[in-house]
Amino acid sequence: MASDYPVQPRRGRPYWNPYLSGLLLGVLLFLAFFITGSGLGASGGMNRLLVWLQDLLMPEHVDQVPYLLKMAGGSLNPLKNWIVYLTIGTLIGGLASGLRAGRVYVETNKGPAISNGLRWCLAFVGGALMGYGARLARGCTSGQALSGGAVLSTGSWLFMIAVFAGAYLFAYSLRRSWN
Amino acid sequence: MAEFPLNLIDALGSIGAFFIYGLIGFAFGWILESAGFGNSCKLAAQFYFKELTVLKVMFTAIITAMTLIFAASALGLLDINLIWVPPTYVWPGVFGGLLMGVGFIVGGFCPGTSLVAAATLKIDGLFFVLGALFGILVFGETVGIYEPFFHSSFLGRLTLDESLGVDTGILVVVVVAAALLIFYGAEWVEQRVGGIERQQAPRWRYGAAALLLAMAAGVAVIGQPDNERRWATLETLEEARLNAREVQVDPLEVLSLMHDSALRITILDLRDEYAYNRFHLRDAQRIADADLDTLAETLIAQPANTVTILTGAHGDDANEVWRYLRAESVPNLYILDGGVDAWLARFHSEALPAVHPDHALGSRHPAADPNPRLFEGDFEPKVKLQVKRAPTSGGCA
Protein backbone atom coordinates (compact mmCIF):
# COMPACT_ATOMS: atom_id res chain seq x y z
CA MET A 1 0.00 0.00 0.00
CA ALA A 2 2.87 2.36 -0.70
CA SER A 3 2.21 5.76 -2.16
CA ASP A 4 4.18 8.25 -4.19
CA TYR A 5 3.60 11.21 -1.94
CA PRO A 6 6.40 13.77 -1.72
CA VAL A 7 6.99 13.49 2.04
CA GLN A 8 8.48 10.09 2.76
CA PRO A 9 10.56 8.70 5.61
CA ARG A 10 14.32 9.16 5.29
CA ARG A 11 14.78 5.42 5.80
CA GLY A 12 12.44 2.49 6.23
CA ARG A 13 9.22 1.55 4.51
CA PRO A 14 7.05 4.26 2.91
CA TYR A 15 3.97 5.53 4.71
CA TRP A 16 0.52 4.13 3.99
CA ASN A 17 -1.81 5.63 1.46
CA PRO A 18 -3.88 8.34 3.21
CA TYR A 19 -7.22 6.80 2.24
CA LEU A 20 -6.15 3.47 3.72
CA SER A 21 -5.00 5.17 6.95
CA GLY A 22 -8.25 7.11 7.07
CA LEU A 23 -10.43 4.04 6.58
CA LEU A 24 -8.61 2.07 9.27
CA LEU A 25 -8.68 5.05 11.63
CA GLY A 26 -12.40 5.44 10.97
CA VAL A 27 -13.11 1.78 11.74
CA LEU A 28 -11.03 2.05 14.94
CA LEU A 29 -12.86 5.21 15.97
CA PHE A 30 -16.19 3.46 15.38
CA LEU A 31 -15.08 0.45 17.44
CA ALA A 32 -13.97 2.75 20.27
CA PHE A 33 -17.41 4.40 20.32
CA PHE A 34 -19.25 1.10 19.85
CA ILE A 35 -17.49 -0.73 22.67
CA THR A 36 -16.73 2.02 25.17
CA GLY A 37 -19.12 4.84 24.33
CA SER A 38 -16.34 7.38 23.93
CA GLY A 39 -13.96 8.11 21.11
CA LEU A 40 -10.22 8.66 20.96
CA GLY A 41 -8.10 11.31 22.61
CA ALA A 42 -4.58 12.35 23.40
CA SER A 43 -4.31 15.64 25.26
CA GLY A 44 -6.48 14.36 28.12
CA GLY A 45 -4.03 11.56 28.85
CA MET A 46 -1.07 13.93 28.69
CA ASN A 47 -2.94 16.26 31.03
CA ARG A 48 -3.56 13.56 33.63
CA LEU A 49 0.00 12.25 33.49
CA LEU A 50 1.18 15.81 34.11
CA VAL A 51 -1.26 16.37 36.95
CA TRP A 52 -0.13 13.08 38.48
CA LEU A 53 3.43 14.42 38.47
CA GLN A 54 2.30 17.74 39.95
CA ASP A 55 0.41 15.87 42.64
CA LEU A 56 3.57 13.94 43.54
CA LEU A 57 5.72 17.06 43.75
CA MET A 58 3.30 19.56 45.25
CA PRO A 59 0.06 18.03 46.50
CA GLU A 60 -0.93 21.15 48.50
CA HIS A 61 -0.78 23.25 45.37
CA VAL A 62 -2.99 20.78 43.46
CA ASP A 63 -5.53 20.95 46.25
CA GLN A 64 -5.77 24.72 45.85
CA VAL A 65 -6.31 25.00 42.10
CA PRO A 66 -9.92 24.15 41.20
CA TYR A 67 -9.05 22.83 37.72
CA LEU A 68 -6.47 20.39 39.14
CA LEU A 69 -8.57 19.58 42.19
CA LYS A 70 -11.15 17.85 40.01
CA MET A 71 -8.54 15.36 38.80
CA ALA A 72 -6.16 14.92 41.71
CA GLY A 73 -7.62 16.63 44.77
CA GLY A 74 -7.22 14.82 48.08
CA SER A 75 -7.02 11.08 47.51
CA LEU A 76 -8.19 11.17 43.87
CA ASN A 77 -5.81 9.36 41.58
CA PRO A 78 -5.47 11.18 38.24
CA LEU A 79 -4.25 7.95 36.63
CA LYS A 80 -7.51 6.16 37.35
CA ASN A 81 -9.04 7.17 34.07
CA TRP A 82 -9.28 5.30 30.78
CA ILE A 83 -7.73 8.10 28.72
CA VAL A 84 -4.38 7.59 30.48
CA TYR A 85 -4.19 3.98 29.25
CA LEU A 86 -5.26 4.97 25.78
CA THR A 87 -2.41 7.48 25.71
CA ILE A 88 0.15 4.95 26.93
CA GLY A 89 -1.17 2.54 24.28
CA THR A 90 -0.72 5.23 21.63
CA LEU A 91 2.94 5.67 22.56
CA ILE A 92 3.60 1.92 22.44
CA GLY A 93 1.62 1.47 19.22
CA GLY A 94 3.53 4.26 17.51
CA LEU A 95 6.84 2.76 18.60
CA ALA A 96 5.82 -0.76 17.50
CA SER A 97 4.69 0.41 14.08
CA GLY A 98 7.87 2.47 13.66
CA LEU A 99 10.06 -0.50 14.63
CA ARG A 100 8.27 -2.82 12.23
CA ALA A 101 8.67 -0.40 9.34
CA GLY A 102 12.24 0.61 10.21
CA ARG A 103 11.31 4.22 10.91
CA VAL A 104 12.66 4.54 14.46
CA TYR A 105 15.82 6.64 14.41
CA VAL A 106 16.95 9.95 15.84
CA GLU A 107 16.17 12.79 13.46
CA THR A 108 14.64 16.25 13.29
CA ASN A 109 12.10 16.92 10.55
CA LYS A 110 12.09 20.51 9.31
CA GLY A 111 12.34 22.73 6.27
CA PRO A 112 15.85 23.08 4.75
CA ALA A 113 16.12 26.80 5.56
CA ILE A 114 16.20 26.61 9.36
CA SER A 115 18.60 25.11 11.89
CA ASN A 116 17.85 22.20 14.21
CA GLY A 117 17.98 24.54 17.20
CA LEU A 118 15.38 26.90 15.77
CA ARG A 119 13.15 23.95 14.81
CA TRP A 120 13.31 22.65 18.36
CA CYS A 121 12.38 26.06 19.77
CA LEU A 122 9.48 26.37 17.35
CA ALA A 123 8.33 22.85 18.22
CA PHE A 124 8.33 23.76 21.91
CA VAL A 125 6.47 27.04 21.34
CA GLY A 126 3.98 25.40 18.97
CA GLY A 127 3.49 22.60 21.47
CA ALA A 128 2.80 25.09 24.24
CA LEU A 129 0.19 26.88 22.09
CA MET A 130 -1.36 23.52 21.19
CA GLY A 131 -1.41 22.29 24.77
CA TYR A 132 -2.96 25.52 26.01
CA GLY A 133 -5.48 25.69 23.17
CA ALA A 134 -6.43 22.03 23.58
CA ARG A 135 -7.39 22.58 27.21
CA LEU A 136 -9.27 25.78 26.42
CA ALA A 137 -11.20 24.05 23.63
CA ARG A 138 -11.74 20.99 25.86
CA GLY A 139 -10.11 18.70 23.39
CA CYS A 140 -7.44 18.31 20.78
CA THR A 141 -7.52 17.19 17.18
CA SER A 142 -8.24 13.61 18.28
CA GLY A 143 -10.77 14.13 21.05
CA GLN A 144 -12.65 17.11 19.60
CA ALA A 145 -12.17 17.19 15.84
CA LEU A 146 -12.00 13.47 15.09
CA SER A 147 -14.25 11.97 17.77
CA GLY A 148 -16.67 14.89 18.05
CA GLY A 149 -16.74 15.27 14.28
CA ALA A 150 -17.79 11.65 13.80
CA VAL A 151 -20.76 12.01 16.18
CA LEU A 152 -21.66 15.33 14.51
CA SER A 153 -21.13 17.56 17.58
CA THR A 154 -21.76 21.15 16.49
CA GLY A 155 -19.00 22.48 18.74
CA SER A 156 -16.50 19.99 17.32
CA TRP A 157 -17.19 21.07 13.75
CA LEU A 158 -16.81 24.75 14.69
CA PHE A 159 -13.57 23.81 16.44
CA MET A 160 -12.30 21.97 13.38
CA ILE A 161 -12.93 24.98 11.15
CA ALA A 162 -11.09 27.18 13.66
CA VAL A 163 -8.02 24.90 13.71
CA PHE A 164 -7.68 24.86 9.94
CA ALA A 165 -8.33 28.62 9.80
CA GLY A 166 -5.65 29.34 12.40
CA ALA A 167 -3.08 27.18 10.63
CA TYR A 168 -3.76 28.53 7.12
CA LEU A 169 -3.78 32.10 8.45
CA PHE A 170 -0.24 31.77 9.74
CA ALA A 171 1.10 29.36 7.09
CA TYR A 172 2.43 32.17 4.91
CA SER A 173 4.33 33.86 7.75
CA LEU A 174 5.98 30.57 8.65
CA ARG A 175 6.73 29.35 5.13
CA ARG A 176 10.49 29.63 5.70
CA SER A 177 10.45 27.09 8.49
CA TRP A 178 8.86 24.40 6.31
CA ASN A 179 9.89 25.06 2.71
CA MET B 1 -32.47 -0.79 24.13
CA ALA B 2 -29.28 -1.69 22.38
CA GLU B 3 -26.54 -3.82 23.92
CA PHE B 4 -23.76 -1.37 23.06
CA PRO B 5 -21.84 0.58 24.28
CA LEU B 6 -20.73 -1.79 27.01
CA ASN B 7 -19.94 -0.84 30.54
CA LEU B 8 -16.36 -2.01 30.38
CA ILE B 9 -15.46 -1.40 34.01
CA ASP B 10 -18.57 -3.26 35.14
CA ALA B 11 -17.93 -6.14 32.74
CA LEU B 12 -14.18 -6.57 33.10
CA GLY B 13 -13.13 -4.71 36.24
CA SER B 14 -10.90 -1.66 35.97
CA ILE B 15 -7.75 -3.56 35.03
CA GLY B 16 -9.48 -5.43 32.21
CA ALA B 17 -11.17 -2.24 31.01
CA PHE B 18 -7.94 -0.26 31.05
CA PHE B 19 -6.31 -3.07 29.06
CA ILE B 20 -8.98 -2.70 26.34
CA TYR B 21 -8.37 1.06 26.27
CA GLY B 22 -4.65 0.34 25.99
CA LEU B 23 -5.32 -1.89 22.97
CA ILE B 24 -7.42 0.82 21.31
CA GLY B 25 -4.59 3.27 21.99
CA PHE B 26 -2.07 0.82 20.54
CA ALA B 27 -4.03 0.60 17.27
CA PHE B 28 -4.42 4.39 17.29
CA GLY B 29 -0.66 4.92 17.62
CA TRP B 30 0.06 2.26 14.99
CA ILE B 31 -2.24 3.90 12.44
CA LEU B 32 -0.98 7.45 13.15
CA GLU B 33 2.64 6.36 12.73
CA SER B 34 1.92 4.35 9.57
CA ALA B 35 0.08 7.30 8.05
CA GLY B 36 3.27 9.33 8.41
CA PHE B 37 1.89 11.55 11.16
CA GLY B 38 5.07 11.14 13.19
CA ASN B 39 6.77 13.26 10.56
CA SER B 40 6.13 16.99 11.00
CA CYS B 41 6.91 17.70 7.33
CA LYS B 42 4.04 15.43 6.31
CA LEU B 43 1.68 17.38 8.56
CA ALA B 44 2.95 20.82 7.58
CA ALA B 45 2.75 20.02 3.86
CA GLN B 46 -1.03 20.20 4.26
CA PHE B 47 -0.84 23.95 4.79
CA TYR B 48 1.24 24.59 1.68
CA PHE B 49 -1.04 22.42 -0.53
CA LYS B 50 1.86 20.14 -1.42
CA GLU B 51 0.09 17.05 -0.16
CA LEU B 52 -3.25 16.99 1.56
CA THR B 53 -2.71 13.83 3.60
CA VAL B 54 -3.96 15.38 6.86
CA LEU B 55 -7.23 16.38 5.26
CA LYS B 56 -7.70 13.01 3.55
CA VAL B 57 -6.92 10.89 6.61
CA MET B 58 -9.02 13.01 8.94
CA PHE B 59 -12.10 13.26 6.79
CA THR B 60 -11.94 9.65 5.59
CA ALA B 61 -11.83 8.62 9.26
CA ILE B 62 -14.67 10.96 10.22
CA ILE B 63 -17.05 9.88 7.45
CA THR B 64 -16.24 6.19 7.95
CA ALA B 65 -16.77 6.31 11.71
CA MET B 66 -19.85 8.54 11.38
CA THR B 67 -21.54 6.26 8.85
CA LEU B 68 -20.82 3.15 10.92
CA ILE B 69 -21.99 4.78 14.17
CA PHE B 70 -25.30 5.98 12.76
CA ALA B 71 -25.79 2.69 10.88
CA ALA B 72 -25.30 0.74 14.11
CA SER B 73 -27.76 3.07 15.82
CA ALA B 74 -30.32 2.74 13.01
CA LEU B 75 -30.12 -1.05 13.28
CA GLY B 76 -30.67 -0.87 17.04
CA LEU B 77 -27.23 -2.26 17.94
CA LEU B 78 -25.84 0.93 19.45
CA ASP B 79 -27.61 3.28 21.86
CA ILE B 80 -26.73 6.72 20.56
CA ASN B 81 -27.98 8.40 23.76
CA LEU B 82 -25.22 6.69 25.75
CA ILE B 83 -22.44 7.86 23.46
CA TRP B 84 -20.19 10.70 24.50
CA VAL B 85 -20.81 13.76 22.36
CA PRO B 86 -18.38 16.56 23.24
CA PRO B 87 -20.57 19.36 24.61
CA THR B 88 -20.60 22.60 22.67
CA TYR B 89 -18.97 25.67 24.20
CA VAL B 90 -18.90 27.94 21.15
CA TRP B 91 -16.32 30.63 21.93
CA PRO B 92 -13.85 28.72 24.11
CA GLY B 93 -13.89 26.06 21.34
CA VAL B 94 -13.35 28.52 18.51
CA PHE B 95 -10.70 30.52 20.36
CA GLY B 96 -8.89 27.37 21.53
CA GLY B 97 -9.13 26.00 17.99
CA LEU B 98 -7.53 29.10 16.50
CA LEU B 99 -4.74 28.91 19.06
CA MET B 100 -4.22 25.25 18.16
CA GLY B 101 -4.17 26.05 14.46
CA VAL B 102 -1.34 28.51 15.06
CA GLY B 103 0.41 25.96 17.26
CA PHE B 104 0.01 23.39 14.49
CA ILE B 105 1.83 25.46 11.87
CA VAL B 106 4.46 26.71 14.32
CA GLY B 107 5.17 23.37 15.96
CA GLY B 108 4.28 20.93 13.21
CA PHE B 109 2.22 18.48 15.27
CA CYS B 110 -0.94 18.07 17.24
CA PRO B 111 -0.88 16.36 20.66
CA GLY B 112 -1.68 12.85 19.35
CA THR B 113 0.76 12.93 16.47
CA SER B 114 3.55 14.36 18.63
CA LEU B 115 3.26 11.27 20.84
CA VAL B 116 4.06 8.90 17.98
CA ALA B 117 6.78 11.28 16.74
CA ALA B 118 8.44 11.20 20.15
CA ALA B 119 7.98 7.42 20.37
CA THR B 120 9.89 7.03 17.09
CA LEU B 121 12.71 9.30 18.34
CA LYS B 122 11.93 12.42 16.33
CA ILE B 123 13.62 15.17 18.35
CA ASP B 124 11.21 17.85 17.18
CA GLY B 125 8.36 15.62 18.35
CA LEU B 126 9.97 15.32 21.76
CA PHE B 127 10.28 19.10 22.07
CA PHE B 128 6.67 19.44 20.98
CA VAL B 129 5.50 17.02 23.68
CA LEU B 130 7.44 18.99 26.29
CA GLY B 131 5.92 22.21 24.95
CA ALA B 132 2.41 20.74 25.03
CA LEU B 133 2.89 19.62 28.63
CA PHE B 134 4.12 23.12 29.46
CA GLY B 135 1.05 24.64 27.75
CA ILE B 136 -1.27 22.31 29.68
CA LEU B 137 0.51 23.23 32.92
CA VAL B 138 0.14 26.95 32.24
CA PHE B 139 -3.53 26.43 31.39
CA GLY B 140 -4.23 24.67 34.68
CA GLU B 141 -2.65 27.58 36.54
CA THR B 142 -4.26 30.42 34.58
CA VAL B 143 -7.79 29.25 33.73
CA GLY B 144 -8.92 30.55 37.12
CA ILE B 145 -8.33 34.12 35.89
CA TYR B 146 -11.00 33.87 33.18
CA GLU B 147 -13.20 31.03 34.43
CA PRO B 148 -16.45 32.74 33.24
CA PHE B 149 -15.20 32.78 29.64
CA PHE B 150 -14.11 29.13 29.89
CA HIS B 151 -17.68 28.18 30.80
CA SER B 152 -19.42 30.63 28.48
CA SER B 153 -21.61 30.02 25.40
CA PHE B 154 -22.48 26.54 26.65
CA LEU B 155 -25.04 24.80 24.46
CA GLY B 156 -24.80 21.31 25.95
CA ARG B 157 -24.98 18.17 23.89
CA LEU B 158 -25.74 19.68 20.52
CA THR B 159 -25.39 17.97 17.17
CA LEU B 160 -25.27 19.43 13.68
CA ASP B 161 -28.56 17.88 12.60
CA GLU B 162 -30.28 19.68 15.50
CA SER B 163 -28.45 22.95 14.78
CA LEU B 164 -29.39 22.85 11.12
CA GLY B 165 -32.82 21.33 11.62
CA VAL B 166 -32.30 18.46 9.19
CA ASP B 167 -32.86 14.74 9.51
CA THR B 168 -29.83 12.87 10.88
CA GLY B 169 -29.74 10.34 8.05
CA ILE B 170 -29.92 13.03 5.36
CA LEU B 171 -27.08 14.91 7.06
CA VAL B 172 -24.95 11.74 7.08
CA VAL B 173 -25.43 11.42 3.31
CA VAL B 174 -24.64 15.10 2.77
CA VAL B 175 -21.45 14.96 4.89
CA VAL B 176 -20.20 11.83 3.07
CA ALA B 177 -20.96 13.36 -0.34
CA ALA B 178 -19.30 16.67 0.63
CA ALA B 179 -16.18 14.86 1.86
CA LEU B 180 -15.95 12.87 -1.40
CA LEU B 181 -16.19 16.12 -3.38
CA ILE B 182 -13.49 17.65 -1.18
CA PHE B 183 -11.25 14.63 -1.83
CA TYR B 184 -11.78 15.08 -5.56
CA GLY B 185 -10.75 18.74 -5.22
CA ALA B 186 -7.81 17.78 -3.01
CA GLU B 187 -6.46 15.39 -5.63
CA TRP B 188 -6.78 18.12 -8.24
CA VAL B 189 -4.85 20.56 -6.01
CA GLU B 190 -2.18 17.95 -5.30
CA GLN B 191 -1.69 17.39 -9.01
CA ARG B 192 -1.35 21.13 -9.66
CA VAL B 193 0.76 22.15 -6.67
CA GLY B 194 2.49 18.99 -5.46
CA GLY B 195 2.83 17.31 -8.85
CA ILE B 196 1.25 14.10 -7.56
CA GLU B 197 -0.22 12.18 -10.45
CA ARG B 198 -3.80 11.20 -9.91
CA GLN B 199 -3.18 7.82 -11.56
CA GLN B 200 -0.98 6.68 -8.72
CA ALA B 201 -3.86 6.77 -6.20
CA PRO B 202 -5.34 3.30 -5.65
CA ARG B 203 -8.37 2.37 -7.71
CA TRP B 204 -10.11 0.75 -4.76
CA ARG B 205 -10.87 4.20 -3.40
CA TYR B 206 -13.76 4.46 -5.87
CA GLY B 207 -15.24 1.23 -4.56
CA ALA B 208 -14.80 2.37 -0.96
CA ALA B 209 -16.43 5.72 -1.75
CA ALA B 210 -19.40 4.02 -3.42
CA LEU B 211 -19.79 1.63 -0.48
CA LEU B 212 -19.75 4.47 2.06
CA LEU B 213 -22.26 6.47 0.08
CA ALA B 214 -24.55 3.44 -0.22
CA MET B 215 -24.30 2.78 3.53
CA ALA B 216 -25.07 6.44 4.27
CA ALA B 217 -28.12 6.22 2.01
CA GLY B 218 -29.19 3.10 3.93
CA VAL B 219 -28.87 5.04 7.20
CA ALA B 220 -31.10 7.77 5.78
CA VAL B 221 -33.72 5.28 4.59
CA ILE B 222 -33.92 3.30 7.84
CA GLY B 223 -33.80 6.44 10.00
CA GLN B 224 -32.69 6.80 13.60
CA PRO B 225 -34.91 5.06 16.15
CA ASP B 226 -37.46 7.42 17.68
CA ASN B 227 -38.92 7.00 21.14
CA GLU B 228 -41.59 4.60 19.93
CA ARG B 229 -39.07 2.30 18.25
CA ARG B 230 -36.74 2.48 21.23
CA TRP B 231 -39.59 1.54 23.57
CA ALA B 232 -40.63 -1.37 21.33
CA THR B 233 -37.26 -3.05 21.91
CA LEU B 234 -37.64 -2.69 25.68
CA GLU B 235 -41.33 -3.17 26.12
CA THR B 236 -41.50 -6.81 27.26
CA LEU B 237 -38.83 -6.36 29.90
CA GLU B 238 -39.70 -2.91 31.19
CA GLU B 239 -43.47 -3.25 31.12
CA ALA B 240 -43.06 -6.37 33.26
CA ARG B 241 -41.05 -4.36 35.80
CA LEU B 242 -43.75 -1.74 35.83
CA ASN B 243 -46.53 -4.31 36.31
CA ALA B 244 -44.60 -6.19 38.99
CA ARG B 245 -44.28 -2.83 40.78
CA GLU B 246 -40.51 -3.14 40.86
CA VAL B 247 -40.06 0.55 40.12
CA GLN B 248 -42.71 1.99 42.43
CA VAL B 249 -40.86 3.18 45.50
CA ASP B 250 -42.48 3.48 48.91
CA PRO B 251 -42.62 7.05 50.32
CA LEU B 252 -40.52 5.90 53.29
CA GLU B 253 -37.80 4.67 50.95
CA VAL B 254 -37.87 7.96 49.04
CA LEU B 255 -37.48 9.80 52.34
CA SER B 256 -34.49 7.66 53.28
CA LEU B 257 -32.95 8.27 49.83
CA MET B 258 -33.38 12.03 50.29
CA HIS B 259 -31.23 11.74 53.39
CA ASP B 260 -28.62 9.37 51.91
CA SER B 261 -25.52 11.49 51.41
CA ALA B 262 -23.97 8.95 49.01
CA LEU B 263 -26.74 9.54 46.49
CA ARG B 264 -27.92 12.43 44.40
CA ILE B 265 -31.67 12.32 44.24
CA THR B 266 -33.63 14.14 41.57
CA ILE B 267 -37.37 14.46 42.20
CA LEU B 268 -39.46 15.34 39.18
CA ASP B 269 -43.03 16.50 39.76
CA LEU B 270 -45.47 15.80 36.95
CA ARG B 271 -48.50 17.62 38.34
CA ASP B 272 -49.81 20.95 37.11
CA GLU B 273 -48.62 24.29 38.40
CA TYR B 274 -51.53 24.79 40.78
CA ALA B 275 -51.05 21.48 42.55
CA TYR B 276 -47.27 21.98 42.58
CA ASN B 277 -47.54 25.43 44.14
CA ARG B 278 -49.83 24.18 46.83
CA PHE B 279 -47.46 21.42 47.87
CA HIS B 280 -44.43 19.59 46.55
CA LEU B 281 -41.58 17.50 47.93
CA ARG B 282 -38.37 19.26 48.90
CA ASP B 283 -36.27 20.11 45.81
CA ALA B 284 -38.87 18.68 43.41
CA GLN B 285 -38.74 20.19 39.94
CA ARG B 286 -41.92 20.64 37.99
CA ILE B 287 -41.61 19.07 34.55
CA ALA B 288 -45.17 19.02 33.25
CA ASP B 289 -44.23 21.46 30.46
CA ALA B 290 -40.67 20.25 29.91
CA ASP B 291 -39.41 18.76 26.66
CA LEU B 292 -38.84 15.12 27.55
CA ASP B 293 -35.97 14.60 25.08
CA THR B 294 -33.99 17.47 26.58
CA LEU B 295 -34.87 16.22 30.05
CA ALA B 296 -33.58 12.73 29.15
CA GLU B 297 -30.30 14.20 27.90
CA THR B 298 -29.86 16.14 31.12
CA LEU B 299 -30.63 13.11 33.27
CA ILE B 300 -28.24 10.83 31.36
CA ALA B 301 -25.46 13.37 31.82
CA GLN B 302 -25.86 13.34 35.64
CA PRO B 303 -23.23 11.60 37.80
CA ALA B 304 -23.49 7.84 38.23
CA ASN B 305 -24.97 8.02 41.76
CA THR B 306 -28.08 9.87 40.63
CA VAL B 307 -31.51 8.36 41.35
CA THR B 308 -34.48 9.98 39.64
CA ILE B 309 -37.97 9.75 41.18
CA LEU B 310 -41.07 10.69 39.22
CA THR B 311 -43.96 11.91 41.32
CA GLY B 312 -47.49 12.15 40.03
CA ALA B 313 -50.68 12.92 41.93
CA HIS B 314 -51.55 9.30 42.71
CA GLY B 315 -48.70 7.19 41.31
CA ASP B 316 -49.83 5.44 38.16
CA ASP B 317 -50.24 8.77 36.38
CA ALA B 318 -46.42 8.77 36.10
CA ASN B 319 -46.27 5.57 34.03
CA GLU B 320 -46.37 7.22 30.61
CA VAL B 321 -43.47 9.58 31.37
CA TRP B 322 -41.58 6.69 32.97
CA ARG B 323 -41.93 4.66 29.76
CA TYR B 324 -40.79 7.57 27.63
CA LEU B 325 -37.71 8.34 29.71
CA ARG B 326 -36.78 4.66 30.07
CA ALA B 327 -36.95 4.30 26.30
CA GLU B 328 -34.48 7.19 26.10
CA SER B 329 -32.16 5.16 28.40
CA VAL B 330 -32.43 7.28 31.53
CA PRO B 331 -30.80 5.13 34.24
CA ASN B 332 -32.04 4.58 37.83
CA LEU B 333 -35.54 5.87 37.12
CA TYR B 334 -38.32 5.22 39.65
CA ILE B 335 -41.83 6.31 40.53
CA LEU B 336 -43.06 7.51 43.92
CA ASP B 337 -45.57 4.81 44.82
CA GLY B 338 -49.00 6.37 45.17
CA GLY B 339 -47.69 9.80 44.18
CA VAL B 340 -48.07 12.92 46.28
CA ASP B 341 -51.36 11.64 47.71
CA ALA B 342 -49.61 8.65 49.28
CA TRP B 343 -46.78 10.90 50.45
CA LEU B 344 -49.21 13.19 52.28
CA ALA B 345 -51.15 10.25 53.66
CA ARG B 346 -47.89 8.94 55.13
CA PHE B 347 -46.30 12.14 56.44
CA HIS B 348 -49.15 14.56 57.02
CA SER B 349 -50.65 14.65 60.49
CA GLU B 350 -53.24 16.55 62.49
CA ALA B 351 -50.52 18.65 64.08
CA LEU B 352 -49.47 20.12 60.73
CA PRO B 353 -51.34 22.81 58.80
CA ALA B 354 -53.62 21.44 56.12
CA VAL B 355 -52.60 21.58 52.46
CA HIS B 356 -54.95 24.38 51.68
CA PRO B 357 -56.41 25.21 48.23
CA ASP B 358 -55.61 28.91 48.74
CA HIS B 359 -52.16 28.58 50.27
CA ALA B 360 -49.26 28.20 47.87
CA LEU B 361 -46.87 26.76 50.40
CA GLY B 362 -44.93 24.61 47.96
CA SER B 363 -42.05 22.91 49.71
CA ARG B 364 -42.34 25.21 52.75
CA HIS B 365 -45.03 22.91 54.03
CA PRO B 366 -43.53 20.80 56.86
CA ALA B 367 -44.56 17.56 55.16
CA ALA B 368 -42.36 18.42 52.17
CA ASP B 369 -39.28 17.49 54.14
CA PRO B 370 -40.24 15.29 57.08
CA ASN B 371 -37.74 14.29 59.71
CA PRO B 372 -36.77 10.70 58.84
CA ARG B 373 -36.25 9.82 62.51
CA LEU B 374 -39.91 10.47 63.31
CA PHE B 375 -41.14 8.11 60.64
CA GLU B 376 -39.92 4.61 60.98
CA GLY B 377 -41.45 1.64 59.34
CA ASP B 378 -40.84 -1.26 57.04
CA PHE B 379 -40.76 -0.98 53.32
CA GLU B 380 -39.57 -3.25 50.58
CA PRO B 381 -36.48 -1.57 49.10
CA LYS B 382 -36.78 -1.21 45.35
CA VAL B 383 -33.96 1.10 44.32
CA LYS B 384 -30.91 -0.73 43.00
CA LEU B 385 -28.23 1.59 41.73
CA GLN B 386 -27.39 0.50 38.21
CA VAL B 387 -23.80 1.14 37.18
CA LYS B 388 -23.76 3.75 34.53
CA ARG B 389 -23.04 2.91 30.91
CA ALA B 390 -22.81 6.37 29.44
CA PRO B 391 -19.35 7.92 29.74
CA THR B 392 -19.26 11.19 31.66
CA SER B 393 -16.23 12.51 29.84
CA GLY B 394 -14.59 12.32 26.49
CA GLY B 395 -10.98 11.76 25.51
CA CYS B 396 -9.96 15.14 26.72
CA ALA B 397 -11.28 15.37 30.25
Interface residues (C-beta under 8 A of the other chain):
Chain A: M1 S3 D4 Y5 P6 V7 Q8 P9 Y15 W16 N17 P18 Y19 L20 S21 G22 L23 L24 L25 G26 V27 L28 L29 F30 L31 A32 F33 F34 I35 T36 G37 S38 G39 L40 G41 A42 S43 G44 G45 M46 N47 L50 V51 Q54 V65 P66 Y67 L68 K80 N81 W82 I83 V84 Y85 L86 T87 I88 G89 T90 L91 I92 G93 G94 L95 A96 S97 G98 A101 R103 V104 Y105 V106 E107 T108 N109 K110 G111 N116 R119 W120 C121 L122 A123 F124 V125 G126 G127 A128 L129 M130 G131 Y132 G133 A134 R135 L136 A137 R138 G139 C140 T141 S142 G143 Q144 A145 L146 S147 G148 G149 A150 V151 L152 S153 T154 G155 S156 W157 L158 F159 M160 I161 A162 V163 F164 A165 G166 A167 Y168 L169 F170 A171 L174 R175 S177 W178 N179
Chain B: F4 P5 L6 L8 S14 A17 F18 F19 I20 Y21 G22 L23 I24 G25 F26 A27 F28 G29 W30 I31 L32 E33 S34 A35 G36 G38 N39 S40 C41 K42 A44 A45 Q46 F47 Y48 K50 E51 L52 T53 K56 V57 M58 F59 T60 A61 I62 I63 T64 A65 M66 L68 I69 A72 L77 L78 L82 I83 W84 V85 P86 P87 T88 Y89 V90 P92 G93 V94 F95 G96 G97 L98 L99 M100 G101 V102 G103 F104 I105 V106 G107 G108 F109 C110 P111 G112 T113 S114 L115 V116 A117 A118 A119 T120 L121 K122 I123 D124 G125 F127 F128 V129 L130 G131 A132 L133 F134 G135 I136 L137 V138 F139 G140 E141 V143 G144 E147 F150 L155 R157 L158 T159 L160 D161 E162 S163 T168 L171 V175 F183 G194 G195 I196 E197 Q200 A201 P202 R205 A208 R389 A390 P391 S393 G394 G395 C396 A397
